[in-house]
Amino acid sequence: MDLRAEGRADDGRGDLLSRLGAVDRRRLRDPATAAELRRFAEQGRGRVVVVLLARAVARVLPAPITPLTAALSVLVMADWPCVLALALGGLFEDDPLRGTTGGLLVLAATATSVLMLALSWIAWRWTAVLAECVSDLLAVSAERREFLGWLHGRCRPVPQLAAGIAGTGLSALMVYAMSHQQADSVSVSVWIYVCSGWTGFIGGGVLYWLYTLAEVPLRLHRCMDLQMAWMDPAHTPAIVQLCRVYGRVAFSAGVGVLIAELSTVAVAGDRPGPLMQAFFVGFPVLAVVTALYVGIQPYVTLAHLVRRHIDTIVDPLMAQTHRPPGHLLLSEDLGGAFQAYTHFRALRRLPVKTATLLQYVTGILASLVVFFVQRLLA
């Protein structure tokens, strides 16, 4: 009797798994969408300006790209303004960088350029993971073409160059403000403007793609019929991978906040002028707002996507009627319906803990508070 009962249980389990396999929507993947997203990730290395700059030297070398040639390429593309200032500027004046302070400023700008170019090249490899995740989610969505159109539009050179030029202008304005402080002003030359402007150009491009990456969940929110696991949507492989990618983005943004705050402390004098005061307040605040937007907003939007999917799952149980019919109240299946509803409503919205996100927000805001308190005390 026990063996027969066990056999029936195994048959039922196998029958359930076979039926789940039969309705698995992963078989409905749109090959064209998946191929186009993979092509976007591959071609982006030649269309994304900051990645193109990072790879510029490595691409023209006859040898294949290795970690050594990649590092050389990043260093050359980040350092060329400094080398130009020392080589060409030295022909016309004895000290093109205007002493130790100017040299330290150029060194800091160059180091920041190296960091941004290296991270941009490394981060672009995440797009292959993102492409796979997004193609899984959009497999049967009617709005997938609109999403792809937006993605290709972000690769146009004009908005990328506009972001870079805006960064150059902001850097030039910062150097001008440093040279016009009421005390501790810095003597600057055209070469310092060139070095800082190049760093600003790279920074503008990096910010452009940070905001683009953060906008992906918002664009997915416009798409209906996203493909998720019905039993636990938050742990759909695509959602889990997206959360991992945005975890790296949040960490990078947090590092950017620290760099912005330290840079502001370094360049601000004891008696800054009005322009420097505006920069002193605005630059760290902009860094914090960016870190919160690119580090938290994607998680909030992904949680909304999962919640919407759960609402779709339990929708058959949400029949709106004044009172249930009598035969339903007496049905043996009513308890199972309540159990199913309780299960889906208790599901997590994200594969990450809310406490982790709150700690990130607290840390970012605390760094800004400490920054301003330290400045007031100084």
C-alpha positions in Angstrom: 0.0 0.0 0.0 2.8 2.4 0.9 4.7 1.6 -2.3 1.5 2.3 -4.4 0.9 5.5 -2.6 4.5 6.6 -3.1 4.2 5.7 -6.8 1.1 7.8 -7.2 2.8 10.7 -5.5 5.8 10.5 -7.9 3.4 10.3 -10.8 1.6 13.4 -9.6 4.8 15.3 -9.1 6.1 14.3 -12.5 2.8 15.3 -14.1 3.0 18.7 -12.4 6.6 19.3 -13.6 5.7 18.3 -17.1 2.8 20.6 -17.2 4.9 23.5 -15.8 7.5 22.7 -18.5 4.8 22.8 -21.1 3.7 26.3 -20.3 7.2 27.7 -19.7 7.3 31.0 -21.6 11.1 31.0 -22.0 10.4 29.0 -25.1 8.7 32.0 -26.5 11.8 34.2 -26.6 12.0 36.5 -29.6 15.3 35.6 -31.4 15.4 39.0 -33.1 15.2 41.0 -29.8 17.8 38.8 -28.2 20.1 39.1 -31.2 19.7 42.9 -31.4 20.5 43.4 -27.8 23.6 41.3 -28.1 24.6 43.3 -31.1 24.0 46.5 -29.2 26.3 45.3 -26.4 29.0 44.4 -29.0 28.7 47.5 -31.2 28.5 49.8 -28.2 32.2 49.6 -27.7 32.6 51.6 -30.8 29.6 53.9 -30.3 29.8 54.8 -26.6 32.2 57.8 -26.5 33.9 57.1 -23.1 34.4 53.4 -24.0 35.7 54.4 -27.4 38.2 56.7 -25.8 39.4 54.1 -23.3 40.0 51.6 -26.1 41.4 54.0 -28.7 45.1 53.1 -28.3 44.5 49.4 -27.7 42.5 49.2 -31.0 45.3 50.6 -33.1 48.0 48.3 -31.7 48.8 45.3 -33.9 48.7 42.9 -30.9 45.4 41.6 -29.5 43.9 43.5 -26.5 45.4 42.2 -23.2 45.3 43.6 -19.7 48.6 45.3 -20.4 47.6 47.0 -23.6 44.2 47.9 -22.0 46.0 49.6 -19.1 48.4 51.4 -21.6 45.4 52.6 -23.6 43.6 54.0 -20.6 46.8 55.7 -19.3 47.6 57.3 -22.6 44.1 58.6 -23.2 43.9 60.0 -19.7 47.4 61.5 -19.5 47.8 63.1 -22.9 46.8 66.6 -21.7 49.3 66.5 -18.9 52.1 65.2 -21.3 51.1 67.9 -23.8 51.3 70.6 -21.1 54.7 69.5 -20.0 56.1 69.0 -23.5 54.6 71.8 -25.5 53.9 74.2 -22.7 57.5 73.9 -21.5 58.7 75.3 -24.8 56.9 78.6 -24.1 57.2 79.0 -20.4 59.3 77.7 -17.5 56.4 76.5 -15.4 53.3 75.7 -17.4 51.5 74.2 -14.4 52.2 77.2 -12.2 54.0 75.5 -9.3 53.1 72.7 -6.8 49.4 73.6 -6.4 48.8 73.5 -10.2 50.8 70.3 -10.5 48.7 68.6 -7.8 45.5 69.8 -9.5 46.6 68.4 -12.8 47.7 65.1 -11.1 44.3 64.8 -9.4 42.5 65.5 -12.7 44.6 62.9 -14.5 44.1 60.3 -11.8 40.3 60.9 -12.0 40.4 60.5 -15.8 42.2 57.2 -15.4 39.7 55.9 -12.9 36.7 56.9 -15.0 38.0 55.5 -18.3 39.0 52.2 -16.6 35.7 51.8 -14.9 33.8 52.7 -18.1 35.6 50.0 -20.1 35.1 47.4 -17.3 31.5 48.4 -16.8 30.6 48.1 -20.4 31.1 44.3 -20.1 28.0 44.3 -17.8 25.9 45.2 -20.9 26.2 41.6 -22.1 24.5 40.5 -18.8 22.0 43.3 -19.1 21.2 42.3 -22.7 20.5 38.7 -21.7 18.3 39.8 -18.8 16.3 42.4 -20.7 15.8 40.0 -23.6 14.3 37.4 -21.2 12.0 40.0 -19.7 10.9 41.4 -23.0 10.4 38.1 -24.8 6.7 38.4 -25.3 6.2 42.2 -24.6 4.5 44.1 -27.4 6.5 47.2 -26.4 10.0 45.7 -26.9 10.5 47.6 -30.2 10.0 50.9 -28.4 12.5 49.9 -25.8 15.1 49.0 -28.4 14.5 52.2 -30.2 15.2 54.2 -27.0 18.3 52.2 -26.4 19.8 52.9 -29.8 18.8 56.6 -29.5 21.0 56.9 -26.4 24.0 55.8 -28.5 23.7 58.8 -30.8 26.9 60.9 -30.7 25.2 64.3 -30.4 23.8 63.8 -26.8 26.9 62.1 -25.7 29.1 64.9 -27.0 26.7 67.5 -25.5 27.1 65.8 -22.1 30.9 65.9 -22.5 30.9 69.5 -23.4 28.7 70.4 -20.4 31.3 68.6 -18.2 34.1 70.5 -19.8 32.3 73.8 -19.2 31.7 72.8 -15.5 35.4 72.0 -15.1 36.5 75.2 -16.6 34.1 77.1 -14.4 35.6 75.3 -11.3 39.2 76.2 -12.3 38.1 79.9 -12.9 36.5 79.9 -9.4 39.7 78.5 -7.9 41.7 81.3 -9.4 39.3 84.0 -8.1 39.0 83.2 -4.5 39.4 85.9 -1.9 42.2 84.0 -0.3 44.3 81.0 -1.3 43.5 81.6 -4.9 45.3 79.3 -7.4 47.4 80.7 -10.3 46.2 78.8 -13.4 47.4 78.6 -17.0 45.7 77.5 -20.2 47.3 74.1 -19.7 45.5 73.6 -16.4 42.2 74.5 -18.2 43.0 71.9 -20.9 43.7 69.1 -18.3 40.7 69.9 -16.2 38.5 70.3 -19.3 39.5 66.8 -20.5 38.6 65.3 -17.2 35.3 67.2 -17.3 34.5 65.8 -20.8 35.1 62.3 -19.6 33.0 62.9 -16.5 30.1 64.2 -18.5 30.1 61.1 -20.7 30.3 58.9 -17.6 27.3 60.7 -16.0 25.4 60.4 -19.2 25.6 56.6 -19.2 25.1 56.3 -15.5 21.7 58.0 -15.9 21.0 55.9 -19.0 21.7 52.7 -17.0 19.4 53.9 -14.2 16.7 54.6 -16.7 16.5 51.0 -18.0 14.0 49.9 -15.2 11.9 52.9 -15.9 11.7 52.0 -19.6 10.9 48.4 -18.7 8.1 49.7 -16.5 6.4 51.0 -19.7 6.5 47.5 -21.2 3.6 45.1 -20.4 3.6 41.3 -20.2 7.1 41.1 -18.9 8.3 37.5 -18.5 8.8 36.5 -14.9 8.7 33.4 -12.8 5.1 33.0 -11.5 6.0 31.2 -8.2 8.5 33.8 -7.0 8.8 36.8 -9.5 11.5 38.5 -7.4 13.9 35.6 -7.9 13.4 35.5 -11.7 17.0 35.0 -13.0 16.8 38.3 -15.0 15.7 40.3 -11.9 18.4 38.8 -9.8 21.1 39.6 -12.4 19.8 43.2 -12.8 20.0 43.7 -9.0 23.6 42.5 -9.0 24.5 44.9 -11.8 22.8 47.8 -10.0 24.6 46.8 -6.8 27.9 47.4 -8.7 26.6 50.7 -10.0 25.6 51.8 -6.5 29.0 51.0 -5.2 30.7 53.0 -8.0 28.4 55.9 -7.4 29.2 55.8 -3.7 32.9 56.0 -4.5 32.1 58.9 -6.8 30.5 60.8 -3.9 33.6 60.4 -1.8 35.8 61.6 -4.7 33.6 64.6 -5.2 33.6 65.6 -1.5 37.3 65.2 -1.2 38.0 67.1 -4.4 35.8 70.0 -3.2 37.6 70.2 0.2 40.9 70.2 -1.6 40.2 73.1 -4.0 38.1 75.3 -1.7 40.1 78.0 0.2 39.3 79.6 3.5 37.6 82.6 1.9 36.1 81.4 -1.4 34.4 83.8 -3.7 30.7 83.6 -4.6 31.3 81.3 -7.5 33.4 79.0 -5.5 30.8 78.9 -2.7 28.2 77.9 -5.2 30.5 75.1 -6.5 31.2 74.1 -2.9 27.5 73.5 -2.2 26.4 72.3 -5.6 29.0 69.8 -6.6 28.7 67.5 -3.5 24.9 67.8 -3.6 24.9 66.8 -7.3 27.1 63.8 -6.6 24.7 62.7 -3.8 21.6 63.1 -5.9 23.2 61.2 -8.7 24.3 58.4 -6.3 20.8 58.1 -4.8 19.2 58.1 -8.3 21.4 55.5 -9.9 21.8 53.5 -6.8 18.2 53.4 -5.4 15.7 54.3 -8.1 16.4 51.1 -10.1 15.7 48.9 -7.1 12.5 50.8 -6.4 11.3 50.5 -10.0 12.2 46.8 -10.2 10.2 46.2 -7.0 7.2 47.9 -8.7 7.7 45.6 -11.7 7.6 42.6 -9.4 4.6 43.9 -7.5 2.7 44.5 -10.8 3.4 40.9 -11.8 2.2 39.5 -8.5 -1.0 41.6 -8.9 -1.5 40.0 -12.3 -1.0 36.5 -10.7 -3.6 37.0 -8.0 -6.1 38.9 -10.2 -8.3 35.8 -10.7 -8.8 35.7 -6.9 -9.8 39.4 -6.7 -13.3 39.1 -8.2 -15.1 42.3 -7.1 -18.6 41.3 -5.8 -20.7 42.5 -2.9 -20.6 39.0 -1.3 -19.5 35.6 -2.5 -22.1 33.1 -3.6 -23.1 30.5 -1.0 -21.7 27.5 -2.8 -18.3 29.2 -2.9 -18.2 29.6 0.9 -19.0 25.9 1.3 -16.5 24.8 -1.3 -13.6 22.6 -0.3 -11.3 24.7 -2.4 -11.9 28.0 -0.6 -9.1 27.2 1.9 -6.7 26.6 -0.9 -7.6 29.9 -2.5 -6.8 31.7 0.7 -3.5 29.9 1.0 -2.6 30.8 -2.6 -3.5 34.5 -1.9 -1.5 34.5 1.3 1.5 33.0 -0.4 1.7 35.5 -3.2 1.0 38.5 -1.1 3.8 37.4 1.3 6.4 37.2 -1.5 9.4 39.5 -1.5 9.5 42.3 -4.0 13.3 42.1 -4.5 16.0 39.5 -4.0 17.9 42.1 -1.8 17.0 43.2 1.7 15.4 46.5 2.2 17.8 47.1 5.1 20.7 47.0 2.7 19.2 49.8 0.6 18.4 51.9 3.7 22.0 51.5 4.9 23.2 52.7 1.5 20.9 55.8 1.6 22.0 56.5 5.2 25.7 56.3 4.3 25.4 58.6 1.4 23.4 61.2 3.2 25.6 60.9 6.3 28.7 61.6 4.2 27.0 64.8 2.9 26.1 65.9 6.4 29.6 65.2 7.7 31.0 67.2 4.7 29.0 70.3 5.5 29.5 70.1 9.3 33.3 69.7 8.8 33.3 72.8 6.6 31.3 74.8 9.1 33.6 73.9 11.9 36.6 74.7 9.8 
